[in-house]
């Protein structure tokens, strides 16, 4: 029988360094891959692993579930082979090199720059043996462990119950192959056997199969395949699978087992704070639980093949999965890169063929960040053909970068398509998403369109009562995601939407919002400890168990003009109390109740939102003036992996010299000085016409100290004016004000 020993310790060294003991899985970029600077170490790291002594009469294999990017494997100094691609399982037969005792495996792993995808992307390419490594022994007759890293057992189920099982035994002459199909309770529901051939096919029938039905009922069967010589069982493999049917309609979206199931979900990267990609099964389980908690029913596993254990979890949780290869960002011309896309797609499909949760094979992501060209299009066609040939039962898809023309040939290569759109973050406004989607759908009504990425940076220490694009506040991210959900709720033709991203993740080339080395678009923080406010917006839309959440609870100090309390809920109405006294009960409109200008006492306040038996409580401080610690310092807006270095250098922070006026002064103080008042009037007349001046004048009539405007800074007023005040305009105004000395 087959045995597998998990190898959990090794010795590791970079070139020129001494070996040191480490635990497996391992990455050498756990720290420098997340600290910014785009300077994490990329090169060749060497692992030495002591192997168990071999068993007489058995064959020995090494199984590596992930080594990024290229791995050369040696046993007792003898080269066993090389694997190119950082995300799939691979094995080598060690038997010819094994000694009776004292066997040592050496693996040289490289994440250096090469022609192996990915090479250009907005995430860190962690080097190392970052997934499980196992030593396997089998009888000479066994299911082929060298068949593209698979179990060499492929199950093709049809909802009628007809079940084809393809098996690939080796060295099994004179043996029998037998298959038992078992239901979730372990009962055998169909069996079959045949003489073992290099490719053996069995067709079995399951009566009235219980369907795999997504989150509602993720029911799985097991196919248990064995090789026998007489009554002796030589090798056994068990794989889970499920019966289900699906299709995608260009007007009504995704259908599962004859029922329309709108797909709404998230994308996921696999890394974690201080661990990189070297994460545990418990880490995978926590991720799956959080994705389920937010209410998603689909997961885009970006931008590469994920751990088999995570696909297993998706099978048994019920997520509809988009699985993809890292054919990403910029096309690499040449044979090696081309062949690598083919091999990575082959391994992705072969190794994940049996997972009932996988419905879509992704062939590329934002590949038109680079220039379009015919050899790129031909490469995409070939990768798509590989997926369709190996697995005609599933659909192919690709994620287009936003500037991909609607009429592009790229949009007709795969079965369905999606766009990565960041209107409302990198450019434009969130309101631009709906018109773009409607235009595409109107021009191409027979194409199935989805949204594969959208998101906003959300950094927990920045807050604003007047959020605006690119202020990195939790409040802007919350408003943005709410706008996106309202957009999607009225467009049933979208076959799927995937938030970018479920979790913050490492991108060592990023430096923005005061945070280095990280993409902060996650609904949950990098360490998985904090669910950001947008998490609860999705929960309000996507879940049915009653919930209520007070947004902005980290925006603790609230000055006059900053005391609106927003509550997200899936209940019909919400009651708000402050310090035990009821403020109001409001209907939830679009899953949101907004309590404006809530009266807070000076100092500490306890605010509670309640609907039925569920409630949420937050603590707010009533303060006289805005807390400037909530403001992102100017000049920390963005330095991204795709930025022009000259553009980064051109960003300079605004100056706020002591003793001089600036846009951070209160409007009432600026209007009281004739010089600064003239600057403001000139700006308003030029950029905002009369609307803002009217607001200032009407508010000033409320009381002698200027009402809310008496505590509002000019910077906040500019936020309220929206597009009228660009970053350049703010800079011009601030420069004019800082030339005027305070009296």
C-alpha positions as CSV (number, residue, x, y, z in Angstrom):
1,X,0.0,0.0,0.0
2,X,1.0,3.6,-0.5
3,X,2.4,5.6,2.4
4,X,3.2,9.3,2.6
5,X,5.5,11.0,5.1
6,X,5.2,14.7,5.5
7,X,8.7,16.3,5.7
8,X,8.7,19.2,8.1
9,X,12.3,20.1,8.6
10,X,15.3,21.0,6.4
11,X,18.5,23.0,6.1
12,X,18.5,26.1,4.1
13,X,21.1,28.5,2.6
14,X,21.3,31.2,0.1
15,X,24.4,31.2,-2.2
16,X,27.6,31.8,-0.2
17,X,25.9,31.4,3.1
18,X,26.0,28.6,5.7
19,X,23.1,26.2,6.0
20,X,20.8,26.7,8.9
21,X,17.9,24.6,10.1
22,X,14.4,25.7,9.1
23,X,10.8,24.4,9.2
24,X,8.9,23.4,6.1
25,X,7.0,24.9,4.5
26,X,9.3,27.9,4.1
27,X,9.9,31.1,2.2
28,X,13.0,33.3,2.4
29,X,10.9,36.5,1.7
30,X,8.5,36.3,4.7
31,X,9.9,39.7,5.9
32,X,11.6,41.5,3.0
33,X,8.7,40.6,0.7
34,X,6.3,42.8,2.6
35,X,8.3,45.8,3.8
36,X,8.3,47.9,0.7
37,X,11.1,49.2,-1.5
38,X,10.6,46.6,-4.2
39,X,14.0,45.2,-3.1
40,X,13.1,41.7,-1.7
41,X,15.7,39.1,-2.4
42,X,15.3,37.1,-5.6
43,X,17.7,34.4,-6.4
44,X,18.5,30.7,-5.7
45,X,18.0,29.2,-2.3
46,X,19.1,25.6,-1.5
47,X,17.3,23.2,0.7
48,X,18.7,19.9,2.1
49,X,16.2,17.4,3.5
50,X,17.0,14.1,5.2
51,X,14.8,11.3,3.8
52,X,13.5,8.2,5.5
53,X,15.2,5.0,4.7
54,X,13.6,3.2,1.8
55,X,11.5,0.0,2.2
56,X,12.6,-3.0,0.2
57,X,10.5,-3.8,-2.8
58,X,8.9,-0.3,-2.8
59,X,9.4,2.7,-5.1
60,X,10.2,6.1,-3.6
61,X,8.9,9.5,-4.8
62,X,9.2,13.1,-3.6
63,X,6.1,15.3,-3.8
64,X,6.4,19.1,-3.7
65,X,3.2,21.0,-3.7
66,X,4.7,24.4,-4.4
67,X,8.2,25.7,-5.2
68,X,8.5,29.2,-6.6
69,X,9.5,29.7,-9.5
70,X,11.9,27.0,-10.7
71,X,13.0,24.0,-8.8
72,X,15.9,21.6,-9.6
73,X,15.7,18.4,-7.5
74,X,18.7,16.2,-6.6
75,X,18.8,12.9,-4.6
76,X,22.2,12.0,-3.2
77,X,23.8,14.4,-5.7
78,X,22.0,13.0,-8.7
79,X,19.7,15.3,-10.7
80,X,16.1,14.0,-10.7
81,X,14.7,16.7,-12.8
82,X,13.6,20.4,-13.0
83,X,10.1,21.9,-12.6
84,X,9.1,25.3,-14.0
85,X,6.1,27.0,-12.4
86,X,5.7,28.1,-8.8
87,X,2.2,27.0,-8.0
88,X,1.5,23.4,-9.0
89,X,2.3,20.0,-7.5
90,X,5.2,18.0,-9.0
91,X,6.9,14.7,-8.2
92,X,10.0,12.9,-9.1
93,X,10.8,9.2,-8.9
94,X,13.8,8.9,-6.5
95,X,14.1,5.1,-6.6
96,X,17.1,4.9,-8.9
97,X,19.1,7.2,-6.7
98,X,18.2,5.8,-3.3
99,X,20.6,4.2,-0.9
100,X,19.8,1.9,2.0
101,X,20.3,4.7,4.5
102,X,21.5,8.3,4.7
103,X,19.6,9.7,1.8
104,X,19.6,13.4,1.3
105,X,17.3,15.4,-1.0
106,X,18.6,18.7,-2.3
107,X,16.3,21.3,-4.0
108,X,17.6,24.4,-5.6
109,X,14.7,26.9,-5.8
110,X,14.9,30.1,-7.8
111,X,12.5,33.1,-7.8
112,X,15.0,35.1,-9.9
113,X,14.0,37.0,-12.9
114,X,13.3,34.6,-15.8
115,X,10.9,33.8,-18.6
116,X,8.6,31.8,-16.2
117,X,5.3,33.5,-15.3
118,X,4.7,35.6,-13.3
119,X,7.4,38.2,-13.7
120,X,5.4,41.5,-13.7
121,X,2.5,41.9,-11.3
122,X,1.1,43.7,-8.3
123,X,2.1,41.1,-5.7
124,X,5.3,39.7,-4.2
125,X,6.8,36.6,-5.7
126,X,7.8,34.7,-2.5
127,X,10.6,32.3,-3.1
128,X,11.0,28.9,-1.5
129,X,9.5,25.5,-0.7
130,X,6.4,27.2,0.6
131,X,3.9,24.3,0.5
132,X,4.0,20.8,1.8
133,X,6.7,18.4,0.9
134,X,6.1,14.6,1.2
135,X,8.1,11.4,0.8
136,X,5.9,8.7,-0.8
137,X,6.4,5.0,-1.1
138,X,4.4,2.7,-3.4
139,X,4.3,-0.8,-4.7
140,X,5.9,-1.2,-8.2
141,X,2.3,-1.3,-9.5
142,X,0.7,2.0,-8.6
143,X,-1.4,4.9,-10.0
144,X,0.9,7.1,-12.0
145,X,2.5,9.6,-9.7
146,X,4.2,11.3,-12.6
147,X,1.1,12.2,-14.5
148,X,1.3,16.0,-14.3
149,X,1.3,15.9,-10.5
150,X,-2.2,14.3,-10.4
151,X,-3.6,11.2,-8.6
152,X,-4.0,9.7,-12.1
153,X,-7.7,9.2,-11.4
154,X,-10.1,11.4,-13.2
155,X,-13.9,11.4,-12.6
156,X,-16.4,12.8,-15.1
157,X,-19.9,12.8,-13.6
158,X,-23.1,13.6,-15.4
159,X,-26.2,14.6,-13.4
160,X,-28.1,11.6,-14.9
161,X,-25.7,9.4,-12.8
162,X,-23.5,8.2,-15.6
163,X,-20.0,8.4,-14.3
164,X,-16.8,7.9,-16.3
165,X,-13.6,7.1,-14.4
166,X,-10.3,7.4,-16.2
167,X,-7.4,5.6,-14.5
168,X,-3.7,5.5,-15.3
169,X,-1.9,2.6,-13.5
170,X,1.8,1.8,-14.2
171,X,3.7,-1.5,-14.0
172,X,0.3,-3.2,-13.4
173,X,0.4,-6.0,-16.0
174,X,-1.8,-8.9,-14.8
175,X,-3.5,-6.7,-12.2
176,X,-7.1,-5.5,-11.8
177,X,-8.3,-2.0,-11.4
178,X,-11.4,-1.6,-9.2
179,X,-13.5,1.5,-8.4
180,X,-16.1,2.1,-5.7
181,X,-18.2,5.2,-5.8
182,X,-19.3,6.2,-2.3
183,X,-21.8,8.8,-1.1
184,X,-21.1,11.3,1.6
185,X,-22.0,8.8,4.3
186,X,-19.5,6.3,3.0
187,X,-22.1,3.9,1.4
188,X,-21.0,2.2,-1.9
189,X,-23.5,3.3,-4.6
190,X,-21.7,1.9,-7.7
191,X,-18.7,-0.4,-8.4
192,X,-16.8,-1.7,-11.3
193,X,-13.5,-3.4,-12.2
194,X,-11.4,-4.2,-15.3
195,X,-8.1,-5.6,-16.3
196,X,-5.4,-2.9,-15.7
197,X,-4.2,-1.2,-18.8
198,X,-2.1,1.9,-19.2
199,X,-5.3,3.9,-19.6
200,X,-8.3,2.1,-18.1
201,X,-11.8,3.5,-18.5
202,X,-14.7,2.4,-16.3
203,X,-18.3,3.7,-16.8
204,X,-20.5,3.4,-13.8
205,X,-24.1,4.4,-13.0
206,X,-25.3,6.1,-9.8
207,X,-29.1,6.1,-9.4
208,X,-30.6,9.5,-8.7
209,X,-27.3,11.2,-7.6
210,X,-27.5,13.8,-4.9
211,X,-26.4,17.0,-6.6
212,X,-23.6,19.3,-5.5
213,X,-25.6,22.5,-5.1
214,X,-23.2,25.3,-4.1
215,X,-23.6,26.9,-0.7
216,X,-27.1,25.5,-0.2
217,X,-25.8,21.9,-0.3
218,X,-22.2,21.1,-1.3
219,X,-22.7,17.4,-1.5
220,X,-19.6,15.4,-2.5
221,X,-19.1,11.8,-3.5
222,X,-15.8,9.8,-3.3
223,X,-14.3,7.6,-6.0
224,X,-12.0,5.0,-4.4
225,X,-9.8,3.4,-7.0
226,X,-7.5,0.4,-6.3
227,X,-5.0,-1.8,-8.1
228,X,-5.2,-5.5,-7.1
229,X,-3.2,-8.6,-7.8
230,X,-5.6,-11.3,-6.9
231,X,-6.9,-10.3,-3.5
232,X,-3.9,-8.2,-2.6
233,X,-4.5,-4.4,-2.7
234,X,-1.3,-2.8,-4.1
235,X,-2.3,0.8,-4.3
236,X,-5.4,2.9,-3.5
237,X,-6.4,6.5,-4.4
238,X,-9.5,8.3,-3.2
239,X,-10.8,11.5,-4.9
240,X,-13.8,13.6,-4.1
241,X,-16.2,14.7,-6.9
242,X,-19.7,16.0,-7.4
243,X,-22.7,15.9,-9.7
244,X,-23.9,19.3,-11.0
245,X,-24.9,21.1,-14.2
246,X,-24.5,24.8,-15.0
247,X,-24.6,27.4,-17.7
248,X,-24.2,31.1,-18.1
249,X,-26.8,33.3,-19.8
250,X,-25.8,36.7,-21.2
251,X,-28.9,38.3,-19.7
252,X,-29.5,36.5,-16.4
253,X,-26.1,35.3,-15.4
254,X,-25.1,32.0,-13.7
255,X,-27.4,29.0,-13.4
256,X,-26.7,26.0,-11.2
257,X,-28.7,22.8,-11.5
258,X,-31.4,24.7,-13.4
259,X,-31.7,27.5,-10.9
260,X,-30.5,31.1,-11.4
261,X,-27.8,31.8,-8.8
262,X,-26.3,35.3,-9.0
263,X,-22.6,35.0,-8.3
264,X,-21.2,37.6,-5.8
265,X,-17.9,37.0,-4.2
266,X,-14.3,37.9,-3.6
267,X,-10.8,37.3,-5.0
268,X,-8.1,35.8,-2.7
269,X,-4.3,35.9,-2.5
270,X,-2.7,33.3,-0.3
271,X,-0.1,35.2,1.7
272,X,-0.2,36.4,5.3
273,X,1.7,38.8,7.5
274,X,5.2,37.6,8.4
275,X,4.5,34.3,6.7
276,X,4.3,35.1,3.0
277,X,3.1,32.1,1.1
278,X,4.3,29.6,3.7
279,X,1.0,29.2,5.4
280,X,-0.6,26.3,7.3
281,X,-3.8,24.3,6.9
282,X,-5.3,26.3,9.8
283,X,-4.6,29.5,7.9
284,X,-6.5,28.1,4.9
285,X,-9.4,27.2,7.2
286,X,-9.5,30.6,8.7
287,X,-9.6,32.2,5.2
288,X,-12.4,30.0,4.1
289,X,-14.4,30.8,7.2
290,X,-14.0,34.5,6.7
291,X,-15.0,34.3,3.1
292,X,-18.1,32.4,4.1
293,X,-18.9,34.8,6.9
294,X,-18.9,37.8,4.5
295,X,-21.6,36.1,2.5
296,X,-19.7,35.3,-0.7
297,X,-20.8,32.4,-2.9
298,X,-18.0,32.6,-5.4
299,X,-14.2,32.9,-5.1
300,X,-11.7,33.9,-7.7
301,X,-8.4,32.3,-6.7
302,X,-6.0,34.7,-8.1
303,X,-3.5,34.9,-9.8
304,X,-2.2,31.4,-9.8
305,X,-3.0,27.8,-8.8
306,X,-3.7,27.6,-5.1
307,X,-3.1,24.9,-2.6
308,X,-5.1,21.7,-3.2
309,X,-6.3,21.9,0.4
310,X,-8.0,25.2,-0.3
311,X,-9.8,23.7,-3.3
312,X,-10.9,20.9,-1.1
313,X,-12.3,23.4,1.4
314,X,-14.2,25.1,-1.4
315,X,-15.6,21.8,-2.5
316,X,-17.1,21.1,0.9
317,X,-18.2,24.8,1.6
318,X,-19.9,25.2,-1.7
319,X,-18.1,28.1,-3.3
320,X,-18.2,28.5,-7.1
321,X,-14.5,28.8,-8.0
322,X,-12.6,30.6,-10.8
323,X,-9.1,29.0,-11.0
324,X,-6.4,30.6,-13.1
325,X,-2.8,30.6,-14.1
326,X,-0.3,33.5,-13.7
327,X,-0.3,34.5,-17.4
328,X,-0.4,38.1,-16.2
329,X,0.2,41.8,-16.8
330,X,2.8,41.8,-19.6
331,X,3.4,39.3,-22.3
332,X,6.9,37.7,-22.4
333,X,7.8,36.8,-26.0
334,X,9.7,33.7,-26.8
335,X,9.4,29.9,-26.7
336,X,10.2,29.3,-23.0
337,X,7.5,31.7,-21.8
338,X,5.0,30.4,-24.3
339,X,5.7,26.8,-23.3
340,X,5.4,27.7,-19.6
341,X,1.8,29.1,-20.1
342,X,0.9,25.8,-21.7
343,X,2.4,23.6,-19.0
344,X,0.9,25.7,-16.2
345,X,-2.5,25.5,-17.7
346,X,-2.1,21.7,-18.3
347,X,-1.2,21.2,-14.6
348,X,-3.9,23.5,-13.3
349,X,-6.6,21.6,-15.2
350,X,-5.2,18.1,-14.7
351,X,-4.6,18.6,-10.9
352,X,-8.0,20.1,-10.3
353,X,-10.2,18.2,-12.7
354,X,-12.1,16.4,-10.0
355,X,-13.0,19.4,-7.8
356,X,-16.8,20.1,-8.1
357,X,-16.3,23.7,-6.9
358,X,-14.3,24.7,-9.9
359,X,-16.5,26.0,-12.8
360,X,-14.2,28.4,-14.7
361,X,-10.6,28.1,-15.9
362,X,-8.9,31.5,-16.1
363,X,-6.4,31.8,-18.9
364,X,-4.9,35.3,-18.1
365,X,-5.2,38.5,-16.1
366,X,-4.7,42.0,-17.4
367,X,-2.3,40.8,-20.1
368,X,-2.8,44.0,-22.1
369,X,-1.0,46.1,-19.6
370,X,1.7,45.5,-22.1
371,X,1.3,46.0,-25.9
372,X,-1.1,43.9,-27.9
373,X,0.4,41.7,-30.6
374,X,-0.4,38.7,-32.7
375,X,1.9,36.3,-30.9
376,X,0.2,37.2,-27.6
377,X,-3.3,36.6,-29.1
378,X,-2.1,33.3,-30.5
379,X,-0.7,32.3,-27.1
380,X,-4.0,33.1,-25.5
381,X,-5.9,31.0,-28.1
382,X,-3.6,28.0,-27.5
383,X,-3.9,28.2,-23.7
384,X,-7.7,28.4,-24.1
385,X,-7.6,25.4,-26.4
386,X,-5.6,23.4,-23.8
387,X,-8.2,24.1,-21.1
388,X,-11.1,23.2,-23.5
389,X,-9.4,20.0,-24.8
390,X,-8.5,18.7,-21.4
391,X,-11.8,19.7,-19.8
392,X,-14.7,20.5,-22.2
393,X,-17.2,20.3,-19.2
394,X,-16.1,23.7,-17.8
395,X,-16.0,27.2,-19.2
396,X,-12.9,29.4,-19.8
397,X,-12.6,33.0,-18.9
398,X,-10.1,35.9,-18.6
399,X,-9.8,39.1,-16.7
400,X,-9.3,42.1,-18.9
401,X,-7.5,45.3,-17.8
402,X,-9.9,48.2,-17.9
403,X,-8.5,49.9,-21.0
404,X,-9.0,46.8,-23.2
405,X,-11.3,48.0,-26.0
406,X,-14.8,46.6,-26.0
407,X,-14.3,45.5,-29.6
408,X,-11.0,43.8,-28.8
409,X,-10.4,40.2,-30.1
410,X,-9.4,39.3,-26.6
411,X,-13.1,39.5,-25.6
412,X,-14.0,36.6,-27.9
413,X,-11.2,34.1,-27.0
414,X,-12.8,32.6,-23.9
415,X,-16.4,31.3,-23.2
416,X,-17.1,34.2,-20.8
417,X,-15.2,37.3,-19.8
418,X,-14.7,39.8,-17.0
419,X,-13.2,43.2,-16.6
420,X,-11.1,44.6,-13.9
421,X,-12.6,48.0,-13.4
422,X,-11.3,50.6,-10.9
423,X,-13.6,53.6,-11.7
424,X,-13.7,55.4,-8.4
425,X,-10.2,54.6,-7.4
426,X,-7.5,54.8,-10.0
427,X,-9.6,57.1,-12.2
428,X,-13.1,58.4,-12.6
429,X,-15.9,57.9,-10.1
430,X,-17.7,54.8,-8.8
431,X,-20.8,56.1,-10.7
432,X,-18.9,55.5,-14.0
433,X,-19.1,51.7,-13.6
434,X,-22.8,51.3,-14.4
435,X,-22.8,53.2,-17.6
436,X,-19.7,51.4,-18.9
437,X,-21.2,48.0,-18.1
438,X,-24.5,49.0,-19.7
439,X,-22.8,50.2,-22.8
440,X,-20.9,47.0,-23.3
441,X,-24.0,44.9,-22.7
442,X,-26.0,47.0,-25.2
443,X,-23.3,46.6,-27.9
444,X,-22.7,42.9,-27.2
445,X,-25.9,41.5,-25.8
446,X,-24.9,37.9,-26.5
447,X,-21.7,38.0,-24.5
448,X,-21.5,37.0,-20.9
449,X,-19.9,39.8,-19.0
450,X,-18.6,40.0,-15.4
451,X,-16.5,42.2,-13.1
452,X,-13.4,40.3,-12.0
453,X,-11.8,43.1,-9.9
454,X,-12.9,46.3,-8.3
455,X,-11.7,47.9,-5.1
456,X,-10.4,50.8,-3.0
457,X,-7.5,51.2,-0.7
458,X,-8.7,51.2,2.9
459,X,-6.2,52.0,5.7
460,X,-7.6,51.8,9.2
461,X,-5.9,54.8,10.7
462,X,-7.2,57.4,8.2
463,X,-10.7,58.8,8.6
464,X,-12.9,61.6,7.3
465,X,-16.4,62.9,7.6
466,X,-16.1,64.1,4.0
467,X,-14.4,61.2,2.2
468,X,-13.1,61.4,-1.3
469,X,-11.4,59.3,-3.8
470,X,-7.8,58.5,-2.9
471,X,-7.9,59.8,0.7
472,X,-7.3,56.1,1.8
473,X,-9.9,56.5,4.5
474,X,-12.1,53.7,5.8
475,X,-15.0,56.0,5.1
476,X,-14.3,56.4,1.4
477,X,-13.8,52.7,0.9
478,X,-17.1,52.0,2.6
479,X,-19.0,54.5,0.4
480,X,-17.2,53.1,-2.7
481,X,-18.2,49.5,-2.0
482,X,-21.7,50.5,-1.1
483,X,-21.9,52.3,-4.5
484,X,-20.6,49.2,-6.3
485,X,-23.1,46.9,-4.6
486,X,-26.0,49.3,-5.6
487,X,-24.6,49.2,-9.2
488,X,-24.5,45.4,-9.3
489,X,-27.9,44.9,-7.7
490,X,-29.6,46.4,-10.8
491,X,-27.6,44.5,-13.4
492,X,-28.6,40.8,-13.4
493,X,-26.8,40.2,-16.7
494,X,-23.4,40.2,-14.8
495,X,-22.4,36.5,-14.6
496,X,-20.2,37.2,-11.6
497,X,-18.6,40.0,-9.5
498,X,-15.4,39.5,-7.5
499,X,-14.2,42.1,-5.0
500,X,-10.5,42.9,-5.1
501,X,-9.5,41.7,-2.5
502,X,-10.8,39.6,0.4
503,X,-7.5,40.2,2.3
504,X,-4.7,42.8,2.2
505,X,-1.7,41.2,0.6
506,X,2.0,41.9,0.0
507,X,3.1,44.0,-2.9
508,X,6.7,45.0,-2.1
509,X,6.7,47.7,-4.9
510,X,3.9,49.7,-3.4
511,X,4.2,52.7,-1.1
512,X,1.0,54.5,-0.6
513,X,-1.3,55.8,2.0
514,X,1.5,55.8,4.5
515,X,1.9,52.0,4.2
516,X,4.9,50.3,2.4
517,X,4.9,47.0,0.7
518,X,1.2,46.3,0.7
519,X,-2.0,46.4,-1.3
520,X,-4.6,47.6,1.2
521,X,-7.8,46.9,-0.8
522,X,-8.7,43.9,1.4
523,X,-12.0,43.7,3.3
524,X,-9.9,42.1,6.0
525,X,-6.4,43.1,7.2
526,X,-3.2,41.2,6.2
527,X,-3.0,39.5,9.6
528,X,-6.8,38.5,9.4
529,X,-7.4,40.2,12.7
530,X,-9.6,43.1,11.7
531,X,-12.7,43.2,9.5
532,X,-12.8,46.6,7.9
533,X,-16.1,48.5,7.6
534,X,-16.6,47.5,3.9
535,X,-16.7,43.8,5.1
536,X,-20.0,44.6,6.8
537,X,-21.5,46.4,3.8
538,X,-21.1,43.1,1.9
539,X,-22.5,41.2,4.8
540,X,-25.6,43.4,4.8
541,X,-26.2,42.7,1.1
542,X,-25.2,39.0,1.0
543,X,-26.3,37.4,4.2
544,X,-29.8,36.6,5.6
545,X,-29.0,36.1,9.3
546,X,-29.9,39.4,11.0
547,X,-26.9,41.7,11.4
548,X,-26.2,45.4,12.2
549,X,-23.0,47.3,12.1
550,X,-22.1,50.8,13.1
551,X,-19.7,52.1,10.5
552,X,-16.8,54.4,11.4
553,X,-16.2,53.0,14.9
554,X,-12.5,53.7,14.5
555,X,-13.3,57.4,13.8
556,X,-13.6,57.9,17.5
557,X,-13.1,61.6,18.0
558,X,-16.0,63.5,16.4
559,X,-16.1,67.3,16.1
560,X,-19.2,69.2,15.2
561,X,-19.9,68.5,11.5
562,X,-18.4,65.0,11.9
563,X,-21.2,63.4,13.9
564,X,-23.3,61.6,11.3
565,X,-23.6,57.9,12.2
566,X,-24.0,55.4,9.4
567,X,-25.4,51.9,10.1
568,X,-25.3,48.9,7.7
569,X,-27.8,46.1,8.1
570,X,-29.9,43.5,6.4
571,X,-32.8,44.4,8.7
572,X,-35.7,46.6,7.5
573,X,-35.1,49.3,10.1
574,X,-32.6,50.4,12.8
575,X,-33.0,52.2,16.1
576,X,-30.1,54.3,17.4
577,X,-29.5,55.2,21.0
578,X,-26.8,57.5,22.5
579,X,-25.9,57.0,26.1
580,X,-29.1,55.0,26.6
581,X,-31.4,57.6,25.1
582,X,-33.2,56.8,21.8
583,X,-32.3,59.1,18.9
584,X,-34.5,57.8,16.1
585,X,-35.6,54.7,14.2
586,X,-34.9,54.8,10.5
587,X,-35.8,52.5,7.6
588,X,-32.7,50.9,6.0
589,X,-32.4,52.2,2.4
590,X,-30.1,50.0,0.3
591,X,-29.2,48.2,3.5
592,X,-28.1,51.5,5.1
593,X,-29.5,53.9,7.8
594,X,-27.9,57.3,8.0
595,X,-28.4,59.2,11.3
596,X,-27.4,62.8,10.5
597,X,-25.6,65.2,12.9
598,X,-26.2,63.0,16.0
599,X,-25.9,65.0,19.2
600,X,-22.9,63.8,21.2
601,X,-22.0,64.9,24.7
602,X,-18.6,66.3,25.3
603,X,-16.2,63.4,26.0
604,X,-17.1,59.8,25.9
605,X,-20.4,58.5,24.4
606,X,-21.9,55.1,23.9
607,X,-23.8,54.6,20.7
608,X,-25.9,51.5,20.0
609,X,-27.7,50.5,16.9
610,X,-30.4,47.8,17.2
611,X,-32.7,45.8,15.0
612,X,-34.7,43.2,16.8
613,X,-32.4,41.0,18.9
614,X,-29.2,42.1,17.2
615,X,-27.2,45.2,18.0
616,X,-23.8,46.8,17.6
617,X,-22.2,49.3,20.0
618,X,-19.5,51.9,19.4
619,X,-17.7,54.5,21.5
620,X,-17.3,58.0,20.2
621,X,-15.8,61.1,21.8
622,X,-17.5,64.4,21.4
623,X,-14.6,66.9,20.8
624,X,-14.4,70.6,19.9
625,X,-12.1,70.3,16.9
626,X,-11.1,67.8,14.2
627,X,-8.4,65.3,15.2
628,X,-5.7,65.9,12.7
629,X,-4.2,62.4,13.4
630,X,-6.9,61.0,11.2
631,X,-5.6,62.9,8.1
632,X,-3.3,61.2,5.6
633,X,-0.2,63.4,5.4
634,X,0.0,65.1,2.0
635,X,2.4,63.5,-0.4
636,X,1.7,59.9,0.8
637,X,-1.0,59.3,-1.8
638,X,0.5,56.6,-4.0
639,X,3.6,54.9,-5.3
640,X,2.5,51.8,-7.1
641,X,4.3,49.0,-8.9
642,X,3.1,50.3,-12.2
643,X,4.0,53.9,-11.7
644,X,6.6,55.8,-13.7
645,X,9.6,56.5,-11.4
646,X,9.7,60.1,-12.6
647,X,6.0,60.5,-11.7
648,X,6.7,59.2,-8.2
649,X,9.6,61.7,-7.8
650,X,7.3,64.6,-8.9
651,X,5.0,64.0,-5.9
652,X,5.9,66.4,-3.2
653,X,4.0,66.9,0.1
654,X,2.1,70.1,0.7
655,X,3.7,72.4,3.2
656,X,1.9,73.7,6.3
657,X,4.5,76.2,7.7
658,X,3.9,77.2,11.3
659,X,2.5,80.7,11.7
660,X,1.0,80.8,8.2
661,X,-2.4,80.0,6.8
662,X,-3.2,76.8,4.9
663,X,-6.1,74.7,3.6
664,X,-6.2,73.0,7.0
665,X,-7.4,76.2,8.7
666,X,-11.1,76.7,9.5
667,X,-13.2,78.4,6.9
668,X,-14.5,81.0,9.4
669,X,-10.9,82.0,10.3
670,X,-9.9,82.3,6.6
671,X,-12.9,84.4,5.8
672,X,-12.1,86.7,8.7
673,X,-8.9,87.7,7.1
674,X,-9.2,89.9,4.0
675,X,-6.2,88.4,2.2
676,X,-7.1,84.8,2.8
677,X,-10.8,85.5,2.1
678,X,-9.8,87.0,-1.3
679,X,-7.9,83.7,-2.1
680,X,-10.9,81.6,-1.2
681,X,-13.4,83.8,-3.2
682,X,-11.1,83.7,-6.3
683,X,-10.9,79.9,-6.1
684,X,-14.6,79.4,-5.6
685,X,-15.5,81.8,-8.5
686,X,-13.0,80.0,-10.7
687,X,-13.6,76.3,-9.9
688,X,-16.9,75.9,-8.0
689,X,-19.0,78.8,-9.3
690,X,-21.6,79.9,-6.7
691,X,-22.7,76.7,-5.1
692,X,-20.1,76.6,-2.4
693,X,-20.3,80.3,-1.7
694,X,-24.1,80.0,-1.3
695,X,-23.6,77.1,1.2
696,X,-21.1,79.2,3.1
697,X,-23.4,82.2,3.2
698,X,-26.5,80.2,4.2
699,X,-24.7,78.5,6.9
700,X,-23.2,81.7,8.3
701,X,-26.7,83.1,8.8
702,X,-27.4,80.2,11.3
703,X,-25.4,81.8,14.1
704,X,-22.6,84.2,14.7
705,X,-19.7,81.7,14.8
706,X,-20.4,80.3,11.4
707,X,-22.4,77.2,12.4
708,X,-20.8,74.0,11.1
709,X,-18.6,76.0,8.8
710,X,-17.0,77.5,11.9
711,X,-15.4,74.1,12.7
712,X,-14.9,72.9,9.1
713,X,-11.5,73.2,7.5
714,X,-11.1,74.4,4.0
715,X,-9.7,71.0,3.1
716,X,-12.9,69.4,4.2
717,X,-15.0,71.9,2.3
718,X,-13.0,71.1,-0.9
719,X,-13.8,67.4,-0.3
720,X,-17.5,68.2,-0.2
721,X,-17.2,70.0,-3.5
722,X,-15.9,66.8,-5.2
723,X,-14.4,67.1,-8.7
724,X,-14.3,70.9,-8.6
725,X,-11.1,70.7,-6.6
726,X,-8.4,68.4,-8.0
727,X,-5.1,67.7,-6.2
728,X,-3.4,70.4,-8.4
729,X,-6.0,73.0,-7.4
730,X,-5.7,72.1,-3.7
731,X,-1.9,72.5,-4.1
732,X,-2.3,76.0,-5.8
733,X,-4.7,77.2,-3.1
734,X,-2.5,75.9,-0.3
735,X,0.6,77.6,-1.8
736,X,-1.3,80.9,-2.0
737,X,-2.5,80.7,1.6
738,X,0.9,79.7,3.0
739,X,2.3,83.0,1.8
740,X,0.0,84.8,4.2
741,X,1.2,85.2,7.7
742,X,-1.1,84.9,10.6
743,X,-1.6,88.1,12.6
